[in-house]
Amino acid sequence: MTAEPSPAPSRVGPTQGVEATTSWTVAREAGVSQSTVSRALRGDPRVREQTRRRVEEAARRLSYVPNSLASSLASRSTRTVGIVVADLTNPFFPHLLNLIHDELQLLGYRIVLFAERTDVPTGQDALNRLLDRSIDGVIVTTATLRSALADTLRMRGLPLVLLNRYIDGLDVDRVISDNNGGAFVGGRHLLKLGHRRIGVIRGPSNTSTSRDRMAGLTEALDAEGVALDAELVREGTYSHQSGYQHARSLLRLPDPPTAIICGNDIVAFGAIDAARSLDVRIPEDVSILGFDDIPMAAWEVFQLSTLRQPFDEMARAAARMLAERIDHNEDIGAGREQLFPTSLVKRSTVDRPRDRNS
């Protein structure tokens, strides 16, 4: 008897006879819902550790890799958020960006950084890319009072949150600290220590932060009947160079200030360097007060007294507000505001003024 040839092995294509591994397949394997699989694999903290491990083990057994492109096409969402910042030379912003990135990652979003100045004509390319539908929403950290960027984004319907600064009259979500109240507390602290001749190195007047901090300081001085001497006020950028240049100018006056309150910590670092270059002792000859409390402020080389903004809480709030706006824009309504308190951090650069007559 002649043996019959064995049948040729069948070739099964990816859609023939074999089920493609999807998040639904992983969900059945792990005994959870498909939405739980999605949350677990993107590190959502709301998923219990035991459940997350079970989902990850099922995904590993099935060689499942989430397809972000397919998810984007299905939901018309890119799960990508744009972050606009104009000054990466200021350590304040990289620190803030890191916090925003971590929170958005927990919420399942990637970030794209736009580091151009979008408030000037050369920033138009960045604005066009923000509007090309490759991102789901935007967090703007460096808005100026006259910038058209945020208003343009709002009119185009792109979910938007202003973080750190705001624009008067613009109906969008914003997360800010109490800059006015913080400067008031700082000014009152200097006054209680006995300072009356107080210098100011403020930030740009076209930012809400500089304007509100200046207003808070003025209110503190007015409450004690102390006039702010215009000769002791300097306006500059939020930079070390600005603090250094203007502090040297103030400290070389015939009657220099006994204290200098600075627009932010970076300006204060410049002021410290300026004082040291002139052999002016801190705080014996001049007290220096910053604003922000970035990590560098606590370094031993600075030990800067400053006014703290709660960056961690602000970054989390901005990320969550944007995610809510992306998912439920029509249901949320008008722009919301979260205002965070500031607090005085006492270190070694502020003390009572010495008696210059002694």
Residue frames relative to the residue before (quaternion, step in Angstrom):
aa qw qx qy qz dx dy dz
M 1.0000 0.0000 0.0000 0.0000 0.00 0.00 0.00
T 0.3528 -0.7427 0.5351 0.1940 3.47 -0.90 0.94
A 0.4065 -0.7181 0.5068 0.2494 3.54 -0.77 1.01
E 0.4205 -0.6937 0.5243 0.2591 3.53 -1.00 0.85
P 0.5311 -0.6357 0.4478 0.3366 3.54 -1.00 0.78
S 0.5167 -0.6255 0.4837 0.3282 3.51 -1.10 0.73
P 0.5284 -0.6248 0.4573 0.3482 3.58 -1.04 0.71
A 0.5396 -0.6142 0.4680 0.3355 3.56 -1.08 0.75
P 0.5390 -0.6205 0.4456 0.3549 3.56 -0.99 0.76
S 0.4272 -0.7020 0.5059 0.2622 3.54 -0.94 0.89
R 0.3109 -0.7222 0.5891 0.1864 3.52 -1.15 0.69
V 0.1271 -0.8078 0.5745 0.0362 3.54 -0.49 1.18
G 0.3272 -0.7568 0.5352 0.1836 3.56 -0.61 1.11
P 0.7177 -0.4708 0.2980 0.4177 3.55 -1.27 0.21
T 0.7453 0.3515 -0.2254 0.5198 3.59 1.15 -0.40
Q 0.6390 0.5221 -0.3210 0.4649 3.61 1.29 0.12
G 0.8856 0.0093 -0.0290 0.4635 3.55 -0.58 1.15
V 0.7347 0.3259 -0.2147 0.5550 3.62 1.21 -0.25
E 0.3728 -0.7421 0.5151 0.2120 3.54 -0.74 1.07
A 0.4215 -0.6877 0.5288 0.2643 3.59 -0.84 0.98
T 0.4458 -0.6896 0.5021 0.2713 3.56 -1.00 0.82
T 0.0215 0.7918 -0.6064 0.0701 3.54 -0.69 1.16
S 0.6931 -0.4357 0.3456 0.4587 3.55 -1.28 -0.02
W 0.5978 0.5507 -0.3642 0.4548 3.58 1.18 -0.54
T 0.6225 0.5340 -0.3350 0.4637 3.60 1.06 -0.77
V 0.6556 0.5024 -0.3021 0.4760 3.56 0.97 -0.91
A 0.6285 0.5486 -0.3356 0.4374 3.58 1.01 -0.80
R 0.6594 0.4919 -0.3118 0.4754 3.60 0.96 -0.86
E 0.6523 0.5285 -0.3107 0.4458 3.57 0.98 -0.89
A 0.7494 0.3961 -0.2084 0.4879 3.57 0.97 -0.88
G 0.4203 -0.7293 0.4513 0.2962 3.58 1.24 -0.24
V 0.5844 0.5338 -0.3862 0.4736 3.55 1.08 0.80
S 0.6211 -0.5287 0.4099 0.4084 3.56 -1.30 -0.01
Q 0.6353 -0.5342 0.3932 0.3953 3.58 -1.26 0.42
S 0.6445 0.5211 -0.3319 0.4504 3.59 1.00 -0.75
T 0.6188 0.5302 -0.3447 0.4660 3.59 1.11 -0.64
V 0.5985 0.5481 -0.3536 0.4650 3.59 1.07 -0.72
S 0.6661 0.5090 -0.3038 0.4526 3.58 0.85 -0.98
R 0.6875 0.4773 -0.2915 0.4632 3.58 0.87 -0.93
A 0.6599 0.5291 -0.3140 0.4312 3.58 0.94 -0.90
L 0.7196 0.4625 -0.2588 0.4486 3.58 0.90 -0.92
R 0.6977 0.4040 -0.2986 0.5108 3.59 1.19 -0.20
G 0.5792 -0.6529 0.3476 0.3428 3.58 1.28 0.35
D 0.2471 0.7843 -0.5337 0.1974 3.59 1.11 0.54
P 0.4180 -0.7471 0.4540 0.2469 3.64 -0.63 1.08
R 0.5664 0.6068 -0.3865 0.4021 3.60 1.22 -0.24
V 0.6123 0.5337 -0.3513 0.4656 3.61 1.25 -0.31
R 0.4689 -0.6881 0.4766 0.2821 3.58 -0.79 1.00
E 0.6219 -0.5829 0.3804 0.3589 3.56 -1.12 0.77
Q 0.6501 0.5209 -0.3251 0.4475 3.60 0.94 -0.85
T 0.6613 0.4961 -0.3027 0.4743 3.58 0.98 -0.84
R 0.6367 0.5380 -0.3305 0.4427 3.57 0.96 -0.86
R 0.6604 0.5032 -0.3113 0.4624 3.59 0.93 -0.87
R 0.6462 0.5235 -0.3242 0.4508 3.60 0.99 -0.82
V 0.6537 0.5002 -0.3098 0.4760 3.58 1.02 -0.81
E 0.6663 0.5041 -0.3128 0.4517 3.60 0.89 -0.89
E 0.6462 0.5102 -0.3238 0.4662 3.60 1.01 -0.77
A 0.6431 0.5067 -0.3230 0.4747 3.60 1.01 -0.78
A 0.6535 0.5098 -0.3157 0.4619 3.59 0.95 -0.83
R 0.6487 0.5099 -0.3160 0.4684 3.57 1.03 -0.78
R 0.6478 0.5170 -0.3244 0.4559 3.63 0.93 -0.81
L 0.7452 0.3964 -0.2057 0.4952 3.55 1.04 -0.83
S 0.3751 -0.7427 0.4693 0.2958 3.60 1.34 0.01
Y 0.2941 0.7772 -0.4986 0.2468 3.54 1.01 0.89
V 0.0494 -0.7639 0.6434 0.0084 3.56 -0.98 0.96
P 0.4503 -0.6957 0.4750 0.2959 3.64 -0.63 1.02
N 0.2690 -0.7539 0.5827 0.1405 3.55 -0.96 0.92
S 0.2229 -0.8175 0.5173 0.1201 3.57 -0.03 1.31
L 0.6169 0.5485 -0.3577 0.4366 3.59 1.07 -0.65
A 0.6592 0.4987 -0.3140 0.4670 3.57 0.92 -0.91
S 0.6374 0.5258 -0.3304 0.4561 3.58 0.99 -0.81
S 0.6498 0.5250 -0.3172 0.4489 3.55 0.99 -0.82
L 0.6669 0.4975 -0.3052 0.4633 3.57 0.96 -0.88
A 0.6719 0.5072 -0.3048 0.4453 3.57 0.97 -0.82
S 0.7837 0.3410 -0.1695 0.4907 3.56 0.91 -0.89
R 0.3520 -0.7307 0.4870 0.3242 3.57 1.33 -0.26
S 0.5727 0.5400 -0.3877 0.4796 3.54 1.14 0.70
T 0.3354 -0.7591 0.5253 0.1881 3.57 -0.95 0.87
R 0.2860 -0.7662 0.5063 0.2736 3.58 1.29 -0.36
T 0.5533 0.5675 -0.3945 0.4649 3.53 1.12 0.78
V 0.1320 -0.7912 0.5961 0.0355 3.56 -0.95 0.96
G 0.3272 -0.7368 0.5592 0.1935 3.57 -1.02 0.82
I 0.1420 -0.7600 0.6292 0.0795 3.57 -1.06 0.82
V 0.1665 -0.7999 0.5728 0.0651 3.59 -0.66 1.12
V 0.1362 0.7589 -0.6238 0.1279 3.55 -0.80 1.09
A 0.2882 -0.8048 0.5019 0.1316 3.58 -0.89 0.92
D 0.7964 0.2575 -0.1217 0.5335 3.61 1.15 -0.31
L 0.0645 -0.8308 0.5528 0.0032 3.57 0.09 1.28
T 0.5321 0.6158 -0.4176 0.4041 3.61 1.24 -0.06
N 0.6252 0.5072 -0.3319 0.4916 3.58 1.24 -0.35
P 0.4276 -0.7359 0.4549 0.2621 3.66 -0.46 1.12
F 0.4915 0.6576 -0.4296 0.3760 3.60 1.21 -0.34
F 0.7364 0.4621 -0.2512 0.4255 3.58 0.81 -1.01
P 0.6316 0.4939 -0.3648 0.4733 3.68 0.89 -0.63
H 0.6226 0.5309 -0.3375 0.4653 3.58 1.05 -0.75
L 0.6707 0.4904 -0.2915 0.4740 3.58 0.93 -0.91
L 0.6387 0.5387 -0.3219 0.4452 3.59 0.98 -0.85
N 0.6365 0.5338 -0.3310 0.4477 3.57 0.97 -0.81
L 0.6602 0.5006 -0.3021 0.4715 3.57 0.99 -0.83
I 0.6455 0.5114 -0.3178 0.4699 3.60 0.97 -0.85
H 0.6388 0.5407 -0.3208 0.4435 3.57 0.94 -0.94
D 0.6756 0.5030 -0.3094 0.4414 3.59 0.82 -0.95
E 0.6845 0.4820 -0.2965 0.4596 3.58 0.92 -0.85
L 0.6628 0.4927 -0.3126 0.4693 3.60 0.93 -0.84
Q 0.6094 0.5484 -0.3552 0.4491 3.59 1.05 -0.67
L 0.6371 0.5154 -0.3225 0.4737 3.58 1.02 -0.76
L 0.6962 0.4548 -0.2590 0.4913 3.58 1.13 -0.66
G 0.5912 -0.6259 0.3473 0.3717 3.57 1.29 0.10
Y 0.5861 0.5757 -0.3731 0.4311 3.60 1.20 0.43
R 0.3160 -0.6674 0.6335 0.2310 3.51 -1.32 0.50
I 0.2680 -0.7528 0.5672 0.1994 3.57 -1.23 0.28
V 0.1674 -0.7214 0.6615 0.1183 3.51 -1.32 0.57
L 0.2858 -0.7826 0.5343 0.1428 3.56 -0.77 1.05
F 0.1125 -0.7531 0.6459 0.0541 3.55 -0.97 0.96
A 0.0640 -0.8516 0.5199 -0.0190 3.56 -0.20 1.29
E 0.4774 0.6572 -0.4534 0.3669 3.59 1.19 0.41
R 0.4966 -0.6058 0.5195 0.3414 3.54 -1.32 0.33
T 0.1591 -0.8349 0.5243 0.0534 3.55 -0.20 1.30
D 0.5914 0.5656 -0.3797 0.4315 3.61 1.26 0.08
V 0.6836 0.3980 -0.2830 0.5424 3.60 1.27 0.18
P 0.6992 -0.4973 0.2970 0.4190 3.63 -1.15 0.47
T 0.6502 0.5312 -0.3297 0.4316 3.62 1.01 -0.74
G 0.6397 0.5302 -0.3306 0.4476 3.59 1.23 -0.20
Q 0.3903 0.7515 -0.4677 0.2533 3.60 1.23 0.07
D 0.6061 0.5610 -0.3620 0.4324 3.61 1.04 -0.71
A 0.6497 0.5067 -0.3157 0.4706 3.56 0.99 -0.85
L 0.6346 0.5268 -0.3310 0.4585 3.58 0.99 -0.80
N 0.6463 0.5190 -0.3246 0.4555 3.59 0.94 -0.85
R 0.6721 0.4890 -0.3062 0.4641 3.59 0.98 -0.79
L 0.6005 0.5458 -0.3583 0.4616 3.58 1.15 -0.54
L 0.7461 0.4108 -0.2033 0.4830 3.56 1.11 -0.68
D 0.5402 0.6670 -0.3929 0.3300 3.62 1.21 0.04
R 0.5401 -0.6722 0.3613 0.3548 3.59 1.30 0.39
S 0.4816 0.6516 -0.4571 0.3669 3.60 1.18 0.39
I 0.7352 0.3008 -0.2128 0.5690 3.60 1.28 -0.06
D 0.4795 -0.6950 0.4721 0.2534 3.54 -1.22 0.57
G 0.8024 -0.0762 0.0869 0.5855 3.60 1.15 -0.53
V 0.3102 -0.7586 0.5562 0.1378 3.54 -1.33 0.26
I 0.1354 -0.7156 0.6751 0.1174 3.53 -1.25 0.67
V 0.1356 -0.7899 0.5962 0.0463 3.58 -0.71 1.11
T 0.1648 -0.8334 0.5245 0.0565 3.59 -0.60 1.15
T 0.7810 0.3260 -0.1524 0.5105 3.60 1.17 -0.43
A 0.1828 0.8076 -0.5399 0.1512 3.58 0.96 0.79
T 0.2494 -0.7301 0.6139 0.1671 3.55 -1.12 0.74
L 0.6759 -0.5382 0.3207 0.3881 3.56 -1.18 0.53
R 0.7681 0.3363 -0.1819 0.5137 3.59 1.08 -0.66
S 0.3989 0.7288 -0.4728 0.2937 3.58 1.23 0.24
A 0.3322 -0.7511 0.5411 0.1808 3.57 -0.99 0.90
L 0.4323 0.7406 -0.4417 0.2635 3.58 1.27 -0.24
A 0.7189 0.4593 -0.2733 0.4445 3.57 0.64 -1.12
D 0.6488 0.5161 -0.3227 0.4567 3.59 0.97 -0.81
T 0.6359 0.5248 -0.3249 0.4632 3.59 1.02 -0.79
L 0.6517 0.5071 -0.3113 0.4704 3.57 0.95 -0.87
R 0.6488 0.5203 -0.3188 0.4547 3.58 0.96 -0.86
M 0.6792 0.4954 -0.2975 0.4525 3.59 0.88 -0.94
R 0.6780 0.4699 -0.2960 0.4816 3.60 1.11 -0.58
G 0.5279 -0.6834 0.3816 0.3298 3.57 1.28 0.02
L 0.4488 0.6764 -0.4731 0.3424 3.59 1.18 0.35
P 0.4880 -0.6637 0.4695 0.3177 3.65 -0.73 0.95
L 0.0246 -0.8296 0.5493 -0.0973 3.54 -0.79 1.11
V 0.0183 -0.7555 0.6545 0.0229 3.54 -1.17 0.75
L 0.2500 -0.7254 0.6215 0.1581 3.57 -1.00 0.89
L 0.0715 -0.7993 0.5967 -0.0026 3.55 -0.79 1.09
N 0.8114 0.2321 -0.2173 0.4904 3.56 -0.98 0.97
R 0.7990 0.0582 -0.0203 0.5982 3.61 0.86 -0.93
Y 0.1632 -0.7788 0.5949 0.1134 3.56 -1.23 0.35
I 0.3500 -0.7032 0.5791 0.2181 3.54 -1.37 0.17
D 0.5065 -0.6770 0.4420 0.2996 3.58 -0.73 1.06
G 0.8625 0.1806 -0.1307 0.4544 3.55 -1.04 0.87
L 0.5682 0.5918 -0.3964 0.4121 3.61 1.22 0.00
D 0.3053 -0.7936 0.5090 0.1341 3.55 -0.57 1.24
V 0.4052 0.6631 -0.5290 0.3408 3.56 0.26 1.33
D 0.6268 -0.5176 0.4118 0.4119 3.56 -1.27 0.27
R 0.0389 0.8028 -0.5940 0.0351 3.57 -1.05 0.76
V 0.1509 -0.7534 0.6366 0.0666 3.52 -1.20 0.77
I 0.1181 0.8045 -0.5631 0.1477 3.56 -0.46 1.21
S 0.3963 -0.6606 0.5634 0.2986 3.53 -1.32 0.17
D 0.5837 -0.5744 0.4425 0.3654 3.54 -1.31 0.29
N 0.1328 -0.8348 0.5322 0.0465 3.56 0.29 1.29
N 0.6329 0.5285 -0.3257 0.4627 3.57 1.00 -0.81
G 0.7004 0.4729 -0.2697 0.4615 3.57 0.81 -1.02
G 0.6356 0.5371 -0.3326 0.4437 3.56 1.03 -0.74
A 0.6739 0.4819 -0.2936 0.4769 3.57 0.91 -0.91
F 0.5979 0.5521 -0.3562 0.4592 3.59 1.11 -0.66
V 0.6636 0.4936 -0.3013 0.4746 3.58 0.91 -0.92
G 0.6565 0.5155 -0.3130 0.4531 3.58 0.95 -0.83
G 0.6637 0.5020 -0.3009 0.4658 3.56 0.95 -0.88
R 0.6570 0.5090 -0.3093 0.4621 3.56 0.97 -0.87
H 0.6144 0.5488 -0.3423 0.4519 3.59 1.06 -0.73
L 0.6650 0.4929 -0.3043 0.4715 3.59 0.92 -0.89
L 0.6516 0.5177 -0.3150 0.4563 3.56 1.00 -0.83
K 0.6555 0.5159 -0.3166 0.4516 3.60 0.94 -0.83
L 0.6474 0.5079 -0.3146 0.4732 3.56 1.14 -0.58
G 0.6143 -0.5815 0.3349 0.4150 3.57 1.27 -0.24
H 0.4718 0.6648 -0.4582 0.3541 3.61 1.20 0.11
R 0.0546 -0.7880 0.6129 0.0201 3.55 -1.00 0.87
R 0.7093 0.3556 -0.2383 0.5600 3.56 1.13 -0.55
I 0.0636 0.8377 -0.5251 0.1356 3.52 0.14 1.41
G 0.2404 -0.7706 0.5786 0.1162 3.54 -0.81 1.08
V 0.1878 -0.7743 0.5972 0.0920 3.55 -1.22 0.54
I 0.0410 -0.7289 0.6815 0.0500 3.55 -1.05 0.86
R 0.0960 -0.8441 0.5275 0.0030 3.54 -0.01 1.32
G 0.5308 -0.5995 0.4887 0.3465 3.54 -1.34 0.21
P 0.7589 -0.3673 0.2540 0.4740 3.60 -1.27 -0.11
S 0.4853 -0.6966 0.4504 0.2763 3.57 -0.89 0.93
N 0.6429 0.5218 -0.3390 0.4467 3.63 1.20 -0.23
T 0.6126 0.4938 -0.3791 0.4869 3.59 1.20 0.52
S 0.5443 -0.6276 0.4442 0.3355 3.57 -1.04 0.76
T 0.6103 0.5685 -0.3616 0.4166 3.60 1.02 -0.69
S 0.6882 0.4730 -0.2865 0.4696 3.59 0.83 -0.97
R 0.6631 0.5158 -0.3097 0.4455 3.57 0.89 -0.92
D 0.7102 0.4640 -0.2706 0.4550 3.59 0.84 -0.98
R 0.6392 0.5094 -0.3344 0.4692 3.60 1.03 -0.68
M 0.6342 0.5188 -0.3308 0.4681 3.57 1.02 -0.74
A 0.6490 0.5198 -0.3132 0.4588 3.57 1.00 -0.85
G 0.6612 0.5116 -0.3140 0.4499 3.60 0.95 -0.82
L 0.6439 0.5095 -0.3211 0.4720 3.58 0.99 -0.79
T 0.6481 0.5227 -0.3164 0.4545 3.58 0.94 -0.89
E 0.6373 0.5259 -0.3243 0.4606 3.59 1.00 -0.80
A 0.6459 0.5189 -0.3216 0.4584 3.59 0.97 -0.83
L 0.6690 0.4879 -0.3008 0.4731 3.58 0.94 -0.86
D 0.6478 0.5258 -0.3186 0.4498 3.58 0.94 -0.88
A 0.6377 0.5496 -0.3287 0.4281 3.58 1.00 -0.82
E 0.7331 0.3678 -0.2172 0.5293 3.59 1.18 -0.53
G 0.5150 -0.6727 0.4016 0.3479 3.57 1.27 0.20
V 0.4947 0.6362 -0.4388 0.3974 3.58 1.16 0.59
A 0.3112 -0.7625 0.5390 0.1765 3.55 -0.73 1.04
L 0.3867 -0.6925 0.5564 0.2478 3.56 -1.07 0.76
D 0.3273 -0.7643 0.5296 0.1680 3.56 -0.56 1.20
A 0.4253 -0.7304 0.4758 0.2433 3.59 -0.55 1.17
E 0.5851 0.5903 -0.3661 0.4184 3.59 1.16 -0.56
L 0.7194 0.4488 -0.2372 0.4741 3.58 1.18 -0.56
V 0.5988 0.5563 -0.3573 0.4519 3.61 1.28 0.17
R 0.0177 -0.7808 0.6243 -0.0160 3.55 -0.89 1.00
E 0.1926 -0.7620 0.6062 0.1213 3.59 -1.06 0.76
G 0.1237 0.7934 -0.5870 0.1034 3.55 -0.95 0.91
T 0.6459 -0.4693 0.3968 0.4529 3.54 -1.19 -0.57
Y 0.5568 -0.5746 0.4658 0.3781 3.54 -1.31 0.19
S 0.4436 0.6990 -0.4318 0.3580 3.58 0.59 1.15
H 0.6297 -0.5194 0.4267 0.3894 3.55 -1.31 0.40
Q 0.6434 0.5420 -0.3257 0.4315 3.59 0.92 -0.88
S 0.6470 0.5171 -0.3163 0.4625 3.57 0.99 -0.87
G 0.6662 0.4995 -0.3057 0.4617 3.59 0.92 -0.87
Y 0.6589 0.5155 -0.3053 0.4549 3.55 0.97 -0.88
Q 0.6901 0.4958 -0.2814 0.4458 3.58 0.79 -1.03
H 0.7377 0.4297 -0.2466 0.4586 3.56 0.77 -1.02
A 0.6165 0.5307 -0.3593 0.4574 3.61 1.06 -0.59
R 0.6284 0.5207 -0.3414 0.4662 3.59 0.96 -0.75
S 0.6352 0.5264 -0.3233 0.4635 3.58 1.04 -0.80
L 0.6855 0.4847 -0.2864 0.4616 3.58 0.90 -0.93
L 0.7117 0.4741 -0.2652 0.4454 3.58 0.89 -0.92
R 0.6542 0.4952 -0.3156 0.4766 3.59 1.24 -0.25
L 0.4405 0.6868 -0.4674 0.3402 3.60 1.26 0.04
P 0.6221 -0.5463 0.3974 0.3958 3.62 -1.14 0.52
D 0.7656 0.1310 -0.0776 0.6250 3.56 1.12 -0.74
P 0.1030 -0.8511 0.5116 0.0563 3.62 0.29 1.21
P 0.6044 -0.5549 0.4113 0.3970 3.60 -1.19 0.33
T 0.4269 -0.6749 0.5330 0.2795 3.55 -1.22 0.50
A 0.7746 0.1266 -0.0891 0.6132 3.58 1.28 -0.26
I 0.1313 -0.7626 0.6280 0.0818 3.56 -1.18 0.64
I 0.1496 -0.7621 0.6243 0.0833 3.56 -0.80 1.02
C 0.2276 -0.8285 0.5083 0.0590 3.54 -0.66 1.19
G 0.6367 -0.5808 0.3721 0.3446 3.54 -1.21 0.66
N 0.7756 -0.1244 0.0484 0.6169 3.57 1.16 -0.55
D 0.7295 -0.4380 0.2835 0.4422 3.58 -1.25 0.04
I 0.6318 0.5380 -0.3457 0.4380 3.59 1.00 -0.76
V 0.6176 0.5153 -0.3301 0.4940 3.59 1.05 -0.75
A 0.6521 0.5203 -0.3120 0.4546 3.59 0.98 -0.85
F 0.6155 0.5321 -0.3528 0.4623 3.61 1.03 -0.69
G 0.6398 0.5134 -0.3174 0.4757 3.57 1.04 -0.78
A 0.6448 0.5186 -0.3166 0.4638 3.57 1.02 -0.80
I 0.6217 0.5324 -0.3354 0.4663 3.59 1.05 -0.75
D 0.6605 0.5013 -0.3055 0.4680 3.58 0.92 -0.89
A 0.6363 0.5305 -0.3277 0.4542 3.57 1.02 -0.81
A 0.6503 0.5143 -0.3174 0.4602 3.59 0.92 -0.89
R 0.6713 0.4932 -0.3043 0.4621 3.57 0.91 -0.86
S 0.6357 0.5335 -0.3373 0.4444 3.59 1.05 -0.70
L 0.7195 0.3980 -0.2293 0.5209 3.57 1.23 -0.51
D 0.4488 -0.7010 0.4321 0.3471 3.59 1.30 0.15
V 0.3761 0.6806 -0.5156 0.3598 3.54 1.07 0.85
R 0.3483 -0.7744 0.4947 0.1852 3.58 -0.64 1.11
I 0.1793 -0.7546 0.6253 0.0863 3.54 -1.15 0.81
P 0.6116 -0.2887 -0.7352 0.0456 1.64 -1.46 2.04
E 0.3500 0.7796 -0.4793 0.2001 3.62 1.24 0.05
D 0.7826 0.3064 -0.1597 0.5178 3.60 0.89 -0.93
V 0.7917 -0.0267 0.0259 0.6098 3.58 1.09 -0.65
S 0.2902 -0.7247 0.6002 0.1743 3.55 -1.05 0.83
I 0.1194 -0.7885 0.6012 0.0503 3.58 -1.06 0.78
L 0.0900 -0.8029 0.5891 -0.0165 3.54 -0.79 1.15
G 0.2271 -0.7940 0.5532 0.1090 3.58 -0.84 1.01
F 0.2562 -0.7265 0.6035 0.2059 3.53 -1.33 -0.35
D 0.6662 0.4551 -0.4176 0.4180 3.59 -0.92 1.08
D 0.0803 -0.7999 0.5751 0.1518 3.60 0.74 -1.15
I 0.0917 0.7724 -0.6115 0.1452 3.55 0.60 1.19
P 0.6928 -0.5000 0.2932 0.4290 3.66 -1.08 0.48
M 0.6187 0.5688 -0.3507 0.4131 3.62 1.00 -0.74
A 0.5691 0.6282 -0.3841 0.3660 3.60 1.09 -0.62
A 0.7042 0.4572 -0.2618 0.4760 3.59 1.12 -0.64
W 0.4249 0.6996 -0.4772 0.3200 3.61 1.23 -0.05
E 0.6017 -0.5974 0.3943 0.3543 3.57 -1.05 0.75
V 0.6355 0.5522 -0.3383 0.4204 3.59 1.04 -0.73
F 0.7451 0.3514 -0.2076 0.5274 3.61 1.19 -0.49
Q 0.0853 0.8102 -0.5797 -0.0181 3.60 0.66 -1.17
L 0.1371 0.8567 -0.4777 0.1384 3.52 0.95 1.04
S 0.3367 -0.6746 0.6194 0.2188 3.54 -0.97 0.91
T 0.1016 0.8211 -0.5422 0.1463 3.56 -0.73 1.02
L 0.4434 -0.6448 0.5487 0.2943 3.53 -1.38 0.04
R 0.2993 -0.8222 0.4681 0.1238 3.53 -0.48 1.25
Q 0.1825 -0.7098 0.6683 0.1277 3.50 -1.17 0.85
P 0.4006 -0.7290 0.4933 0.2544 3.66 -0.86 0.85
F 0.2056 -0.8449 0.4819 0.1082 3.57 0.37 1.29
D 0.6445 0.5449 -0.3391 0.4156 3.58 0.85 -0.95
E 0.6976 0.4697 -0.2706 0.4685 3.56 0.82 -1.02
M 0.6558 0.5174 -0.3146 0.4509 3.58 0.99 -0.82
A 0.6530 0.5101 -0.3165 0.4618 3.60 0.95 -0.84
R 0.6556 0.5035 -0.3150 0.4663 3.58 0.93 -0.87
A 0.6548 0.5198 -0.3154 0.4490 3.56 0.94 -0.87
A 0.6643 0.5067 -0.3101 0.4537 3.59 0.90 -0.89
A 0.6528 0.5112 -0.3150 0.4618 3.60 0.95 -0.88
R 0.6923 0.4741 -0.2854 0.4632 3.59 0.87 -0.90
M 0.6333 0.5237 -0.3391 0.4579 3.57 0.99 -0.76
L 0.6610 0.4957 -0.3167 0.4658 3.58 0.97 -0.80
A 0.6418 0.5171 -0.3317 0.4590 3.61 0.94 -0.84
E 0.6427 0.5081 -0.3169 0.4779 3.60 1.00 -0.77
R 0.6585 0.5085 -0.3064 0.4626 3.56 0.97 -0.85
I 0.6333 0.5227 -0.3286 0.4666 3.61 1.02 -0.76
D 0.7440 0.4317 -0.2255 0.4574 3.59 0.87 -0.97
H 0.8296 0.1540 -0.0308 0.5358 3.59 1.00 -0.79
N 0.0754 0.8623 -0.4994 0.0366 3.59 1.07 0.69
E 0.7221 0.4629 -0.2662 0.4398 3.58 0.74 -1.03
D 0.6897 0.4939 -0.2803 0.4493 3.59 1.12 -0.61
I 0.6317 0.5775 -0.3343 0.3946 3.60 1.17 -0.51
G 0.3407 -0.7677 0.4849 0.2437 3.59 0.99 -0.75
A 0.8535 -0.1544 0.1153 0.4841 3.53 -1.17 -0.73
G 0.6831 -0.4973 0.3630 0.3928 3.50 -1.35 0.38
R 0.2638 -0.7650 0.5725 0.1316 3.55 -1.03 0.86
E 0.1967 -0.7676 0.5963 0.1285 3.55 -1.24 0.43
Q 0.0667 -0.7359 0.6701 0.0700 3.53 -1.15 0.75
L 0.1142 -0.7982 0.5914 0.0034 3.54 -0.63 1.23
F 0.1543 -0.8090 0.5648 0.0524 3.57 -0.68 1.12
P 0.4803 -0.6824 0.4665 0.2933 3.60 -0.96 0.81
T 0.2963 -0.7097 0.6047 0.2072 3.53 -1.26 0.51
S 0.1481 -0.7986 0.5789 0.0714 3.58 -1.19 0.44
L 0.4982 -0.6552 0.4904 0.2863 3.55 -1.20 0.64
V 0.1217 -0.7655 0.6296 0.0536 3.57 -0.94 0.98
K 0.1910 -0.8125 0.5448 0.0809 3.57 -0.45 1.22
R 0.0584 0.7621 -0.6423 0.0575 3.53 -0.81 1.08
S 0.7785 -0.4308 0.2485 0.3830 3.59 -1.08 -0.60
T 0.6042 0.5981 -0.3720 0.3726 3.65 1.16 0.03
V 0.7120 0.3641 -0.2531 0.5444 3.60 1.26 0.08
D 0.1704 0.7528 -0.6209 0.1370 3.55 -0.97 0.97
R 0.7081 -0.4194 0.3325 0.4606 3.54 -1.31 -0.09
P 0.5014 -0.6397 0.4696 0.3446 3.62 -1.05 0.58
R 0.4202 -0.6864 0.5191 0.2878 3.55 -1.01 0.69
D 0.5437 -0.5988 0.4761 0.3453 3.56 -1.24 0.48
R 0.2932 -0.7954 0.5073 0.1553 3.57 -0.40 1.21
N 0.6247 0.5390 -0.3395 0.4516 3.58 1.25 -0.20
S 0.5981 0.5883 -0.3728 0.3965 3.58 1.24 -0.28
